[in-house]
Structure formats: C-alpha cells, structure tokens
C-alpha cells in the first residue's frame, strides 16, 4: 500500500454521515405510516393494531417533547402538535374498536411528513 492509499484510508469517513433530527423524524413517521397503509389495504386488522400502537407511541413521544419547557418550537406550533397528539390518541382508540377508519391518522402523518420536508 502506498502513502496516498494509507492517507486516504486514515482520513476517509468510517461511517455514514449523520442524519438530521428532522430526517430521522421523517423516516420514523414514514415507516409507521407505510405499515398502517399496508395493513389497511391488506385488511389485516392484527397488523393494523400493531401499526396503530406504534403510531400512538410515537405521537405520545412527540407530545412529551413538544410540552417540555426547553422545546424551542414556537408556542403556536407546539399547541397544534399537542392537539394532533390528542386527536391521534382519541382516533386510535376508535380505530381499534372499529368505530372509524385509520385513514385520518395516515392523513395526519402524511401532512407532518410534508412539513418536515
């Protein structure tokens, strides 16, 4: 191995570049939304319940993060996100009881993904 190859190996990145927090949030929401959509299309209620649980857990975490006093988001946006978390909680309960479709939850997540892009 010559000097140039050694230098290249020593100074080249060892891992993939870090993703932004926004990108991580987008990816998590996209995965969960995809699972909900696939379960609804397949009419697989067991898979839908698992995806709904993941989605509800995610929104609970968002709510806790947004409600934290150190959160730097504007107050208006924080209030809207907390409202969406509450809506998600209530709508998920109804979807699990088969009173409503989970489509509204997919639409909320899709709107959030658009905002994150």
Biopython code that builds the backbone (N, CA, C, O; Angstrom):
import numpy as np
from Bio.PDB.StructureBuilder import StructureBuilder

atoms = [
    (1, "UNK", "N", (0.851, -1.160, 0.000)),
    (1, "UNK", "CA", (0.000, 0.000, 0.000)),
    (1, "UNK", "C", (0.906, 1.235, 0.000)),
    (1, "UNK", "O", (1.863, 1.311, 0.770)),
    (2, "UNK", "N", (0.595, 2.197, -0.869)),
    (2, "UNK", "CA", (1.441, 3.394, -0.922)),
    (2, "UNK", "C", (0.936, 4.467, 0.043)),
    (2, "UNK", "O", (-0.108, 4.303, 0.674)),
    (3, "UNK", "N", (1.673, 5.547, 0.148)),
    (3, "UNK", "CA", (1.384, 6.611, 1.102)),
    (3, "UNK", "C", (0.023, 7.254, 0.840)),
    (3, "UNK", "O", (-0.713, 7.561, 1.778)),
    (4, "UNK", "N", (-0.305, 7.453, -0.412)),
    (4, "UNK", "CA", (-1.583, 8.068, -0.766)),
    (4, "UNK", "C", (-2.748, 7.192, -0.316)),
    (4, "UNK", "O", (-3.732, 7.691, 0.231)),
    (5, "UNK", "N", (-2.636, 5.903, -0.546)),
    (5, "UNK", "CA", (-3.698, 4.980, -0.134)),
    (5, "UNK", "C", (-3.828, 4.947, 1.389)),
    (5, "UNK", "O", (-4.941, 4.913, 1.913)),
    (6, "UNK", "N", (-2.703, 4.955, 2.101)),
    (6, "UNK", "CA", (-2.744, 4.968, 3.564)),
    (6, "UNK", "C", (-3.412, 6.241, 4.085)),
    (6, "UNK", "O", (-4.230, 6.190, 5.004)),
    (7, "UNK", "N", (-3.058, 7.379, 3.492)),
    (7, "UNK", "CA", (-3.648, 8.650, 3.913)),
    (7, "UNK", "C", (-5.147, 8.658, 3.633)),
    (7, "UNK", "O", (-5.942, 9.094, 4.465)),
    (8, "UNK", "N", (-5.521, 8.174, 2.459)),
    (8, "UNK", "CA", (-6.939, 8.120, 2.103)),
    (8, "UNK", "C", (-7.711, 7.246, 3.097)),
    (8, "UNK", "O", (-8.802, 7.610, 3.537)),
    (9, "UNK", "N", (-7.144, 6.111, 3.441)),
    (9, "UNK", "CA", (-7.785, 5.199, 4.378)),
    (9, "UNK", "C", (-7.882, 5.833, 5.774)),
    (9, "UNK", "O", (-8.901, 5.696, 6.450)),
    (10, "UNK", "N", (-6.837, 6.515, 6.193)),
    (10, "UNK", "CA", (-6.810, 7.098, 7.533)),
    (10, "UNK", "C", (-7.794, 8.258, 7.680)),
    (10, "UNK", "O", (-8.393, 8.431, 8.742)),
    (11, "UNK", "N", (-7.964, 9.047, 6.631)),
    (11, "UNK", "CA", (-8.782, 10.251, 6.727)),
    (11, "UNK", "C", (-10.175, 10.125, 6.103)),
    (11, "UNK", "O", (-10.956, 11.076, 6.139)),
    (12, "UNK", "N", (-10.479, 9.000, 5.551)),
    (12, "UNK", "CA", (-11.818, 8.825, 4.977)),
    (12, "UNK", "C", (-12.812, 8.556, 6.105)),
    (12, "UNK", "O", (-12.446, 8.009, 7.145)),
    (13, "UNK", "N", (-14.061, 8.939, 5.897)),
    (13, "UNK", "CA", (-15.060, 8.711, 6.952)),
    (13, "UNK", "C", (-15.254, 7.221, 7.225)),
    (13, "UNK", "O", (-15.267, 6.403, 6.305)),
    (14, "UNK", "N", (-15.402, 6.890, 8.489)),
    (14, "UNK", "CA", (-15.543, 5.489, 8.885)),
    (14, "UNK", "C", (-16.994, 5.030, 8.864)),
    (14, "UNK", "O", (-17.269, 3.832, 8.811)),
    (15, "UNK", "N", (-17.915, 5.975, 8.905)),
    (15, "UNK", "CA", (-19.323, 5.600, 8.917)),
    (15, "UNK", "C", (-20.097, 6.546, 8.017)),
    (15, "UNK", "O", (-19.565, 7.538, 7.519)),
    (16, "UNK", "N", (-21.340, 6.223, 7.824)),
    (16, "UNK", "CA", (-22.207, 7.067, 7.010)),
    (16, "UNK", "C", (-22.405, 8.411, 7.711)),
    (16, "UNK", "O", (-22.341, 8.482, 8.939)),
    (17, "UNK", "N", (-22.639, 9.455, 6.957)),
    (17, "UNK", "CA", (-22.868, 10.765, 7.571)),
    (17, "UNK", "C", (-24.106, 10.724, 8.468)),
    (17, "UNK", "O", (-25.046, 9.970, 8.215)),
    (18, "UNK", "N", (-24.090, 11.535, 9.504)),
    (18, "UNK", "CA", (-25.217, 11.592, 10.426)),
    (18, "UNK", "C", (-26.418, 12.239, 9.747)),
    (18, "UNK", "O", (-26.274, 13.158, 8.941)),
    (19, "UNK", "N", (-27.596, 11.747, 10.085)),
    (19, "UNK", "CA", (-28.815, 12.331, 9.542)),
    (19, "UNK", "C", (-29.315, 13.393, 10.507)),
    (19, "UNK", "O", (-29.072, 13.314, 11.711)),
    (20, "UNK", "N", (-29.998, 14.361, 9.985)),
    (20, "UNK", "CA", (-30.555, 15.414, 10.844)),
    (20, "UNK", "C", (-31.713, 14.839, 11.652)),
    (20, "UNK", "O", (-32.299, 13.820, 11.289)),
    (21, "UNK", "N", (-32.027, 15.510, 12.748)),
    (21, "UNK", "CA", (-33.153, 15.085, 13.592)),
    (21, "UNK", "C", (-34.442, 15.110, 12.782)),
    (21, "UNK", "O", (-35.306, 14.247, 12.938)),
    (22, "UNK", "N", (-34.556, 16.089, 11.935)),
    (22, "UNK", "CA", (-35.738, 16.200, 11.074)),
    (22, "UNK", "C", (-35.871, 14.989, 10.155)),
    (22, "UNK", "O", (-36.964, 14.456, 9.967)),
    (23, "UNK", "N", (-34.748, 14.565, 9.588)),
    (23, "UNK", "CA", (-34.760, 13.408, 8.681)),
    (23, "UNK", "C", (-35.110, 12.124, 9.443)),
    (23, "UNK", "O", (-35.833, 11.270, 8.931)),
    (24, "UNK", "N", (-34.600, 11.999, 10.646)),
    (24, "UNK", "CA", (-34.906, 10.820, 11.468)),
    (24, "UNK", "C", (-36.405, 10.788, 11.775)),
    (24, "UNK", "O", (-37.044, 9.743, 11.657)),
    (25, "UNK", "N", (-36.960, 11.936, 12.168)),
    (25, "UNK", "CA", (-38.401, 12.006, 12.444)),
    (25, "UNK", "C", (-39.198, 11.634, 11.202)),
    (25, "UNK", "O", (-40.155, 10.863, 11.272)),
    (26, "UNK", "N", (-38.795, 12.190, 10.066)),
    (26, "UNK", "CA", (-39.479, 11.895, 8.807)),
    (26, "UNK", "C", (-39.459, 10.394, 8.532)),
    (26, "UNK", "O", (-40.491, 9.808, 8.205)),
    (27, "UNK", "N", (-38.297, 9.776, 8.661)),
    (27, "UNK", "CA", (-38.157, 8.344, 8.367)),
    (27, "UNK", "C", (-39.023, 7.488, 9.291)),
    (27, "UNK", "O", (-39.642, 6.523, 8.843)),
    (28, "UNK", "N", (-39.068, 7.831, 10.561)),
    (28, "UNK", "CA", (-39.883, 7.063, 11.517)),
    (28, "UNK", "C", (-41.360, 7.201, 11.171)),
    (28, "UNK", "O", (-42.081, 6.205, 11.132)),
    (29, "UNK", "N", (-41.813, 8.418, 10.922)),
    (29, "UNK", "CA", (-43.219, 8.635, 10.572)),
    (29, "UNK", "C", (-43.551, 7.910, 9.267)),
    (29, "UNK", "O", (-44.610, 7.295, 9.146)),
    (30, "UNK", "N", (-42.653, 7.983, 8.306)),
    (30, "UNK", "CA", (-42.897, 7.326, 7.016)),
    (30, "UNK", "C", (-43.022, 5.817, 7.172)),
    (30, "UNK", "O", (-43.897, 5.202, 6.563)),
    (31, "UNK", "N", (-42.159, 5.218, 7.980)),
    (31, "UNK", "CA", (-42.233, 3.762, 8.192)),
    (31, "UNK", "C", (-43.552, 3.357, 8.839)),
    (31, "UNK", "O", (-44.205, 2.410, 8.400)),
    (32, "UNK", "N", (-43.932, 4.072, 9.871)),
    (32, "UNK", "CA", (-45.169, 3.742, 10.576)),
    (32, "UNK", "C", (-46.379, 3.973, 9.671)),
    (32, "UNK", "O", (-47.300, 3.157, 9.644)),
    (33, "UNK", "N", (-46.378, 5.069, 8.942)),
    (33, "UNK", "CA", (-47.478, 5.373, 8.030)),
    (33, "UNK", "C", (-47.589, 4.306, 6.950)),
    (33, "UNK", "O", (-48.689, 3.897, 6.577)),
    (34, "UNK", "N", (-46.466, 3.869, 6.462)),
    (34, "UNK", "CA", (-46.456, 2.805, 5.453)),
    (34, "UNK", "C", (-47.045, 1.516, 6.018)),
    (34, "UNK", "O", (-47.790, 0.819, 5.329)),
    (35, "UNK", "N", (-46.716, 1.199, 7.260)),
    (35, "UNK", "CA", (-47.273, -0.008, 7.897)),
    (35, "UNK", "C", (-48.787, 0.105, 8.067)),
    (35, "UNK", "O", (-49.519, -0.853, 7.820)),
    (36, "UNK", "N", (-49.248, 1.277, 8.488)),
    (36, "UNK", "CA", (-50.694, 1.451, 8.634)),
    (36, "UNK", "C", (-51.396, 1.302, 7.289)),
    (36, "UNK", "O", (-52.418, 0.623, 7.188)),
    (37, "UNK", "N", (-50.848, 1.938, 6.259)),
    (37, "UNK", "CA", (-51.437, 1.884, 4.926)),
    (37, "UNK", "C", (-51.461, 0.460, 4.392)),
    (37, "UNK", "O", (-52.477, 0.010, 3.862)),
    (38, "UNK", "N", (-50.357, -0.243, 4.528)),
    (38, "UNK", "CA", (-50.283, -1.622, 4.040)),
    (38, "UNK", "C", (-51.281, -2.520, 4.771)),
    (38, "UNK", "O", (-51.927, -3.363, 4.148)),
    (39, "UNK", "N", (-51.408, -2.348, 6.064)),
    (39, "UNK", "CA", (-52.341, -3.165, 6.846)),
    (39, "UNK", "C", (-53.783, -2.868, 6.440)),
    (39, "UNK", "O", (-54.606, -3.781, 6.359)),
    (40, "UNK", "N", (-54.092, -1.598, 6.185)),
    (40, "UNK", "CA", (-55.451, -1.250, 5.770)),
    (40, "UNK", "C", (-55.754, -1.835, 4.386)),
    (40, "UNK", "O", (-56.842, -2.364, 4.158)),
    (41, "UNK", "N", (-54.794, -1.738, 3.470)),
    (41, "UNK", "CA", (-55.001, -2.290, 2.122)),
    (41, "UNK", "C", (-55.174, -3.802, 2.163)),
    (41, "UNK", "O", (-55.992, -4.359, 1.431)),
    (42, "UNK", "N", (-54.409, -4.460, 3.017)),
    (42, "UNK", "CA", (-54.479, -5.919, 3.133)),
    (42, "UNK", "C", (-55.658, -6.368, 3.995)),
    (42, "UNK", "O", (-55.964, -7.557, 4.083)),
    (43, "UNK", "N", (-56.309, -5.395, 4.628)),
    (43, "UNK", "CA", (-57.409, -5.696, 5.555)),
    (43, "UNK", "C", (-56.954, -6.667, 6.653)),
    (43, "UNK", "O", (-57.676, -7.577, 7.060)),
    (44, "UNK", "N", (-55.723, -6.424, 7.108)),
    (44, "UNK", "CA", (-55.126, -7.243, 8.170)),
    (44, "UNK", "C", (-55.228, -6.467, 9.484)),
    (44, "UNK", "O", (-54.376, -5.633, 9.792)),
    (45, "UNK", "N", (-56.267, -6.748, 10.241)),
    (45, "UNK", "CA", (-56.542, -5.976, 11.448)),
    (45, "UNK", "C", (-55.455, -6.149, 12.509)),
    (45, "UNK", "O", (-55.147, -5.204, 13.234)),
    (46, "UNK", "N", (-54.876, -7.337, 12.607)),
    (46, "UNK", "CA", (-53.798, -7.544, 13.590)),
    (46, "UNK", "C", (-52.597, -6.658, 13.283)),
    (46, "UNK", "O", (-52.040, -6.033, 14.185)),
    (47, "UNK", "N", (-52.197, -6.601, 12.017)),
    (47, "UNK", "CA", (-51.074, -5.730, 11.637)),
    (47, "UNK", "C", (-51.437, -4.267, 11.824)),
    (47, "UNK", "O", (-50.600, -3.452, 12.211)),
    (48, "UNK", "N", (-52.684, -3.944, 11.548)),
    (48, "UNK", "CA", (-53.118, -2.561, 11.731)),
    (48, "UNK", "C", (-53.034, -2.160, 13.200)),
    (48, "UNK", "O", (-52.586, -1.059, 13.520)),
    (49, "UNK", "N", (-53.459, -3.040, 14.084)),
    (49, "UNK", "CA", (-53.383, -2.730, 15.516)),
    (49, "UNK", "C", (-51.934, -2.489, 15.934)),
    (49, "UNK", "O", (-51.662, -1.569, 16.705)),
    (50, "UNK", "N", (-51.012, -3.291, 15.443)),
    (50, "UNK", "CA", (-49.590, -3.088, 15.782)),
    (50, "UNK", "C", (-49.098, -1.735, 15.250)),
    (50, "UNK", "O", (-48.394, -1.008, 15.951)),
    (51, "UNK", "N", (-49.470, -1.406, 14.019)),
    (51, "UNK", "CA", (-49.054, -0.127, 13.442)),
    (51, "UNK", "C", (-49.697, 1.045, 14.183)),
    (51, "UNK", "O", (-49.057, 2.072, 14.406)),
    (52, "UNK", "N", (-50.957, 0.884, 14.561)),
    (52, "UNK", "CA", (-51.632, 1.941, 15.329)),
    (52, "UNK", "C", (-50.959, 2.156, 16.676)),
    (52, "UNK", "O", (-50.806, 3.290, 17.131)),
    (53, "UNK", "N", (-50.563, 1.071, 17.305)),
    (53, "UNK", "CA", (-49.863, 1.175, 18.593)),
    (53, "UNK", "C", (-48.532, 1.917, 18.415)),
    (53, "UNK", "O", (-48.190, 2.786, 19.217)),
    (54, "UNK", "N", (-47.789, 1.571, 17.366)),
    (54, "UNK", "CA", (-46.521, 2.270, 17.094)),
    (54, "UNK", "C", (-46.776, 3.758, 16.869)),
    (54, "UNK", "O", (-46.047, 4.608, 17.380)),
    (55, "UNK", "N", (-47.811, 4.058, 16.103)),
    (55, "UNK", "CA", (-48.130, 5.447, 15.795)),
    (55, "UNK", "C", (-48.523, 6.214, 17.060)),
    (55, "UNK", "O", (-48.089, 7.347, 17.268)),
    (56, "UNK", "N", (-49.338, 5.594, 17.889)),
    (56, "UNK", "CA", (-49.758, 6.242, 19.130)),
    (56, "UNK", "C", (-48.552, 6.487, 20.038)),
    (56, "UNK", "O", (-48.435, 7.550, 20.648)),
    (57, "UNK", "N", (-47.665, 5.509, 20.126)),
    (57, "UNK", "CA", (-46.447, 5.659, 20.935)),
    (57, "UNK", "C", (-45.595, 6.813, 20.415)),
    (57, "UNK", "O", (-45.083, 7.617, 21.194)),
    (58, "UNK", "N", (-45.449, 6.887, 19.104)),
    (58, "UNK", "CA", (-44.679, 7.975, 18.501)),
    (58, "UNK", "C", (-45.294, 9.332, 18.834)),
    (58, "UNK", "O", (-44.576, 10.262, 19.203)),
    (59, "UNK", "N", (-46.608, 9.452, 18.708)),
    (59, "UNK", "CA", (-47.265, 10.726, 18.990)),
    (59, "UNK", "C", (-47.213, 11.078, 20.464)),
    (59, "UNK", "O", (-47.164, 12.257, 20.815)),
    (60, "UNK", "N", (-47.222, 10.086, 21.327)),
    (60, "UNK", "CA", (-47.045, 10.364, 22.760)),
    (60, "UNK", "C", (-45.656, 10.948, 23.008)),
    (60, "UNK", "O", (-45.498, 11.882, 23.794)),
    (61, "UNK", "N", (-44.664, 10.396, 22.339)),
    (61, "UNK", "CA", (-43.295, 10.914, 22.487)),
    (61, "UNK", "C", (-43.194, 12.335, 21.933)),
    (61, "UNK", "O", (-42.567, 13.201, 22.545)),
    (62, "UNK", "N", (-43.814, 12.572, 20.770)),
    (62, "UNK", "CA", (-43.834, 13.927, 20.217)),
    (62, "UNK", "C", (-44.464, 14.892, 21.218)),
    (62, "UNK", "O", (-43.946, 15.984, 21.453)),
    (63, "UNK", "N", (-45.576, 14.480, 21.799)),
    (63, "UNK", "CA", (-46.296, 15.333, 22.743)),
    (63, "UNK", "C", (-45.428, 15.677, 23.951)),
    (63, "UNK", "O", (-45.378, 16.830, 24.377)),
    (64, "UNK", "N", (-44.752, 14.686, 24.493)),
    (64, "UNK", "CA", (-43.876, 14.944, 25.649)),
    (64, "UNK", "C", (-42.737, 15.884, 25.267)),
    (64, "UNK", "O", (-42.377, 16.779, 26.031)),
    (65, "UNK", "N", (-42.174, 15.672, 24.081)),
    (65, "UNK", "CA", (-41.070, 16.516, 23.625)),
    (65, "UNK", "C", (-41.542, 17.958, 23.413)),
    (65, "UNK", "O", (-40.873, 18.906, 23.825)),
    (66, "UNK", "N", (-42.673, 18.108, 22.782)),
    (66, "UNK", "CA", (-43.203, 19.439, 22.491)),
    (66, "UNK", "C", (-43.611, 20.167, 23.771)),
    (66, "UNK", "O", (-43.475, 21.387, 23.857)),
    (67, "UNK", "N", (-44.105, 19.435, 24.756)),
    (67, "UNK", "CA", (-44.546, 20.054, 26.011)),
    (67, "UNK", "C", (-43.387, 20.429, 26.931)),
    (67, "UNK", "O", (-43.571, 21.194, 27.878)),
    (68, "UNK", "N", (-42.209, 19.902, 26.663)),
    (68, "UNK", "CA", (-41.050, 20.191, 27.519)),
    (68, "UNK", "C", (-40.715, 21.677, 27.450)),
    (68, "UNK", "O", (-40.715, 22.260, 26.365)),
    (69, "UNK", "N", (-40.431, 22.296, 28.592)),
    (69, "UNK", "CA", (-40.141, 23.737, 28.613)),
    (69, "UNK", "C", (-38.935, 24.154, 27.764)),
    (69, "UNK", "O", (-38.868, 25.302, 27.324)),
    (70, "UNK", "N", (-38.009, 23.270, 27.532)),
    (70, "UNK", "CA", (-36.827, 23.612, 26.741)),
    (70, "UNK", "C", (-37.054, 23.508, 25.236)),
    (70, "UNK", "O", (-36.156, 23.829, 24.456)),
    (71, "UNK", "N", (-38.238, 23.064, 24.815)),
    (71, "UNK", "CA", (-38.517, 22.932, 23.394)),
    (71, "UNK", "C", (-38.519, 24.319, 22.751)),
    (71, "UNK", "O", (-39.140, 25.249, 23.267)),
    (72, "UNK", "N", (-37.826, 24.449, 21.634)),
    (72, "UNK", "CA", (-37.640, 25.758, 21.003)),
    (72, "UNK", "C", (-38.659, 26.083, 19.910)),
    (72, "UNK", "O", (-38.589, 27.151, 19.300)),
    (73, "UNK", "N", (-39.597, 25.182, 19.660)),
    (73, "UNK", "CA", (-40.608, 25.468, 18.646)),
    (73, "UNK", "C", (-41.493, 26.629, 19.105)),
    (73, "UNK", "O", (-41.680, 26.831, 20.305)),
    (74, "UNK", "N", (-42.035, 27.390, 18.152)),
    (74, "UNK", "CA", (-42.951, 28.477, 18.522)),
    (74, "UNK", "C", (-44.174, 27.918, 19.265)),
    (74, "UNK", "O", (-44.615, 26.800, 18.999)),
    (75, "UNK", "N", (-44.712, 28.709, 20.196)),
    (75, "UNK", "CA", (-45.829, 28.261, 21.028)),
    (75, "UNK", "C", (-47.027, 27.800, 20.198)),
    (75, "UNK", "O", (-47.669, 26.808, 20.542)),
    (76, "UNK", "N", (-47.331, 28.504, 19.116)),
    (76, "UNK", "CA", (-48.472, 28.151, 18.276)),
    (76, "UNK", "C", (-48.284, 26.763, 17.655)),
    (76, "UNK", "O", (-49.213, 25.956, 17.631)),
    (77, "UNK", "N", (-47.102, 26.501, 17.167)),
    (77, "UNK", "CA", (-46.818, 25.190, 16.572)),
    (77, "UNK", "C", (-46.852, 24.103, 17.635)),
    (77, "UNK", "O", (-47.366, 23.010, 17.396)),
    (78, "UNK", "N", (-46.314, 24.398, 18.786)),
    (78, "UNK", "CA", (-46.348, 23.423, 19.887)),
    (78, "UNK", "C", (-47.789, 23.072, 20.245)),
    (78, "UNK", "O", (-48.107, 21.900, 20.447)),
    (79, "UNK", "N", (-48.648, 24.056, 20.323)),
    (79, "UNK", "CA", (-50.059, 23.823, 20.651)),
    (79, "UNK", "C", (-50.735, 22.968, 19.586)),
    (79, "UNK", "O", (-51.520, 22.075, 19.905)),
    (80, "UNK", "N", (-50.431, 23.240, 18.333)),
    (80, "UNK", "CA", (-51.026, 22.453, 17.240)),
    (80, "UNK", "C", (-50.556, 20.999, 17.275)),
    (80, "UNK", "O", (-51.339, 20.080, 17.033)),
    (81, "UNK", "N", (-49.291, 20.801, 17.572)),
    (81, "UNK", "CA", (-48.771, 19.433, 17.644)),
    (81, "UNK", "C", (-49.365, 18.672, 18.833)),
    (81, "UNK", "O", (-49.651, 17.479, 18.734)),
    (82, "UNK", "N", (-49.545, 19.358, 19.935)),
    (82, "UNK", "CA", (-50.182, 18.707, 21.089)),
    (82, "UNK", "C", (-51.632, 18.349, 20.749)),
    (82, "UNK", "O", (-52.119, 17.284, 21.128)),
    (83, "UNK", "N", (-52.309, 19.238, 20.040)),
    (83, "UNK", "CA", (-53.676, 18.924, 19.603)),
    (83, "UNK", "C", (-53.678, 17.676, 18.712)),
    (83, "UNK", "O", (-54.519, 16.793, 18.883)),
    (84, "UNK", "N", (-52.745, 17.603, 17.767)),
    (84, "UNK", "CA", (-52.677, 16.435, 16.884)),
    (84, "UNK", "C", (-52.376, 15.162, 17.671)),
    (84, "UNK", "O", (-52.891, 14.093, 17.343)),
    (85, "UNK", "N", (-51.556, 15.269, 18.692)),
    (85, "UNK", "CA", (-51.264, 14.110, 19.541)),
    (85, "UNK", "C", (-52.529, 13.649, 20.263)),
    (85, "UNK", "O", (-52.789, 12.451, 20.369)),
    (86, "UNK", "N", (-53.306, 14.600, 20.754)),
    (86, "UNK", "CA", (-54.569, 14.260, 21.428)),
    (86, "UNK", "C", (-55.558, 13.642, 20.440)),
    (86, "UNK", "O", (-56.235, 12.662, 20.752)),
    (87, "UNK", "N", (-55.631, 14.229, 19.247)),
    (87, "UNK", "CA", (-56.506, 13.674, 18.206)),
    (87, "UNK", "C", (-56.082, 12.241, 17.879)),
    (87, "UNK", "O", (-56.921, 11.347, 17.768)),
    (88, "UNK", "N", (-54.782, 12.034, 17.728)),
    (88, "UNK", "CA", (-54.264, 10.702, 17.408)),
    (88, "UNK", "C", (-54.638, 9.708, 18.498)),
    (88, "UNK", "O", (-55.041, 8.583, 18.201)),
    (89, "UNK", "N", (-54.511, 10.108, 19.732)),
    (89, "UNK", "CA", (-54.869, 9.231, 20.852)),
    (89, "UNK", "C", (-56.334, 8.819, 20.773)),
    (89, "UNK", "O", (-56.657, 7.633, 20.849)),
    (90, "UNK", "N", (-57.216, 9.796, 20.621)),
    (90, "UNK", "CA", (-58.650, 9.512, 20.587)),
    (90, "UNK", "C", (-59.050, 8.713, 19.352)),
    (90, "UNK", "O", (-59.825, 7.761, 19.446)),
    (91, "UNK", "N", (-58.525, 9.100, 18.204)),
    (91, "UNK", "CA", (-58.890, 8.423, 16.953)),
    (91, "UNK", "C", (-58.359, 6.988, 16.931)),
    (91, "UNK", "O", (-59.007, 6.090, 16.394)),
    (92, "UNK", "N", (-57.185, 6.779, 17.512)),
    (92, "UNK", "CA", (-56.624, 5.427, 17.570)),
    (92, "UNK", "C", (-57.532, 4.521, 18.393)),
    (92, "UNK", "O", (-57.799, 3.384, 18.003)),
    (93, "UNK", "N", (-58.004, 5.024, 19.527)),
    (93, "UNK", "CA", (-58.935, 4.227, 20.351)),
    (93, "UNK", "C", (-60.154, 3.807, 19.542)),
    (93, "UNK", "O", (-60.586, 2.656, 19.602)),
    (94, "UNK", "N", (-60.699, 4.746, 18.790)),
    (94, "UNK", "CA", (-61.888, 4.451, 17.980)),
    (94, "UNK", "C", (-61.557, 3.468, 16.851)),
    (94, "UNK", "O", (-62.360, 2.590, 16.536)),
    (95, "UNK", "N", (-60.383, 3.615, 16.249)),
    (95, "UNK", "CA", (-59.990, 2.705, 15.154)),
    (95, "UNK", "C", (-59.796, 1.289, 15.676)),
    (95, "UNK", "O", (-60.151, 0.322, 15.003)),
    (96, "UNK", "N", (-59.241, 1.167, 16.862)),
    (96, "UNK", "CA", (-59.040, -0.161, 17.455)),
    (96, "UNK", "C", (-60.387, -0.815, 17.760)),
    (96, "UNK", "O", (-60.533, -2.033, 17.649)),
    (97, "UNK", "N", (-61.365, -0.003, 18.142)),
    (97, "UNK", "CA", (-62.713, -0.532, 18.410)),
    (97, "UNK", "C", (-63.518, -0.700, 17.120)),
    (97, "UNK", "O", (-64.678, -1.111, 17.151)),
    (98, "UNK", "N", (-62.887, -0.378, 15.985)),
    (98, "UNK", "CA", (-63.500, -0.474, 14.653)),
    (98, "UNK", "C", (-64.687, 0.467, 14.481)),
    (98, "UNK", "O", (-65.618, 0.181, 13.727)),
    (99, "UNK", "N", (-64.642, 1.581, 15.184)),
    (99, "UNK", "CA", (-65.697, 2.594, 15.057)),
    (99, "UNK", "C", (-65.417, 3.546, 13.901)),
    (99, "UNK", "O", (-66.338, 4.116, 13.316)),
    (100, "UNK", "N", (-64.132, 3.713, 13.577)),
    (100, "UNK", "CA", (-63.720, 4.608, 12.492)),
    (100, "UNK", "C", (-62.567, 3.963, 11.728)),
    (100, "UNK", "O", (-61.950, 3.002, 12.188)),
    (101, "UNK", "N", (-62.301, 4.512, 10.564)),
    (101, "UNK", "CA", (-61.158, 4.072, 9.767)),
    (101, "UNK", "C", (-59.886, 4.764, 10.268)),
    (101, "UNK", "O", (-59.953, 5.837, 10.866)),
    (102, "UNK", "N", (-58.756, 4.158, 10.027)),
    (102, "UNK", "CA", (-57.470, 4.758, 10.403)),
    (102, "UNK", "C", (-56.962, 5.735, 9.350)),
    (102, "UNK", "O", (-55.860, 6.267, 9.479)),
    (103, "UNK", "N", (-57.745, 5.970, 8.322)),
    (103, "UNK", "CA", (-57.321, 6.852, 7.227)),
    (103, "UNK", "C", (-56.932, 8.243, 7.718)),
    (103, "UNK", "O", (-55.952, 8.814, 7.241)),
    (104, "UNK", "N", (-57.678, 8.784, 8.652)),
    (104, "UNK", "CA", (-57.368, 10.131, 9.163)),
    (104, "UNK", "C", (-55.981, 10.178, 9.799)),
    (104, "UNK", "O", (-55.288, 11.190, 9.701)),
    (105, "UNK", "N", (-55.577, 9.096, 10.445)),
    (105, "UNK", "CA", (-54.252, 9.046, 11.070)),
    (105, "UNK", "C", (-53.155, 9.039, 10.006)),
    (105, "UNK", "O", (-52.107, 9.664, 10.172)),
    (106, "UNK", "N", (-53.413, 8.327, 8.918)),
    (106, "UNK", "CA", (-52.462, 8.317, 7.797)),
    (106, "UNK", "C", (-52.363, 9.719, 7.206)),
    (106, "UNK", "O", (-51.273, 10.177, 6.862)),
    (107, "UNK", "N", (-53.501, 10.400, 7.088)),
    (107, "UNK", "CA", (-53.506, 11.754, 6.525)),
    (107, "UNK", "C", (-52.748, 12.742, 7.421)),
    (107, "UNK", "O", (-52.022, 13.601, 6.919)),
    (108, "UNK", "N", (-52.913, 12.624, 8.728)),
    (108, "UNK", "CA", (-52.187, 13.493, 9.664)),
    (108, "UNK", "C", (-50.685, 13.265, 9.514)),
    (108, "UNK", "O", (-49.912, 14.216, 9.398)),
    (109, "UNK", "N", (-50.280, 11.999, 9.517)),
    (109, "UNK", "CA", (-48.855, 11.687, 9.385)),
    (109, "UNK", "C", (-48.294, 12.194, 8.060)),
    (109, "UNK", "O", (-47.182, 12.720, 8.006)),
    (110, "UNK", "N", (-49.071, 12.030, 6.994)),
    (110, "UNK", "CA", (-48.622, 12.482, 5.679)),
    (110, "UNK", "C", (-48.433, 13.997, 5.660)),
    (110, "UNK", "O", (-47.475, 14.497, 5.070)),
    (111, "UNK", "N", (-49.333, 14.719, 6.296)),
    (111, "UNK", "CA", (-49.200, 16.183, 6.372)),
    (111, "UNK", "C", (-47.952, 16.576, 7.162)),
    (111, "UNK", "O", (-47.244, 17.511, 6.789)),
    (112, "UNK", "N", (-47.690, 15.864, 8.243)),
    (112, "UNK", "CA", (-46.490, 16.146, 9.040)),
    (112, "UNK", "C", (-45.234, 15.856, 8.221)),
    (112, "UNK", "O", (-44.267, 16.615, 8.277)),
    (113, "UNK", "N", (-45.244, 14.765, 7.466)),
    (113, "UNK", "CA", (-44.077, 14.445, 6.626)),
    (113, "UNK", "C", (-43.843, 15.531, 5.601)),
    (113, "UNK", "O", (-42.697, 15.895, 5.337)),
    (114, "UNK", "N", (-44.922, 16.063, 5.011)),
    (114, "UNK", "CA", (-44.772, 17.160, 4.054)),
    (114, "UNK", "C", (-44.124, 18.367, 4.716)),
    (114, "UNK", "O", (-43.273, 19.033, 4.126)),
    (115, "UNK", "N", (-44.540, 18.639, 5.951)),
    (115, "UNK", "CA", (-43.965, 19.767, 6.685)),
    (115, "UNK", "C", (-42.498, 19.553, 7.027)),
    (115, "UNK", "O", (-41.717, 20.504, 7.045)),
    (116, "UNK", "N", (-42.125, 18.317, 7.295)),
    (116, "UNK", "CA", (-40.726, 18.022, 7.638)),
    (116, "UNK", "C", (-39.811, 18.111, 6.423)),
    (116, "UNK", "O", (-38.613, 18.357, 6.557)),
    (117, "UNK", "N", (-40.380, 17.911, 5.240)),
    (117, "UNK", "CA", (-39.557, 18.014, 4.023)),
    (117, "UNK", "C", (-39.283, 19.464, 3.740)),
    (117, "UNK", "O", (-38.608, 19.786, 2.762)),
]
sb = StructureBuilder()
sb.init_structure("model")
sb.init_model(0)
sb.init_chain("A")
sb.init_seg("    ")
for serial, (resi, resn, name, xyz) in enumerate(atoms, 1):
    if name == "N":
        sb.init_residue(resn, " ", resi, " ")
    sb.init_atom(name, np.array(xyz, "f"), 0.0, 1.0, " ", f" {name:<3s}", serial, name[0])
structure = sb.get_structure()
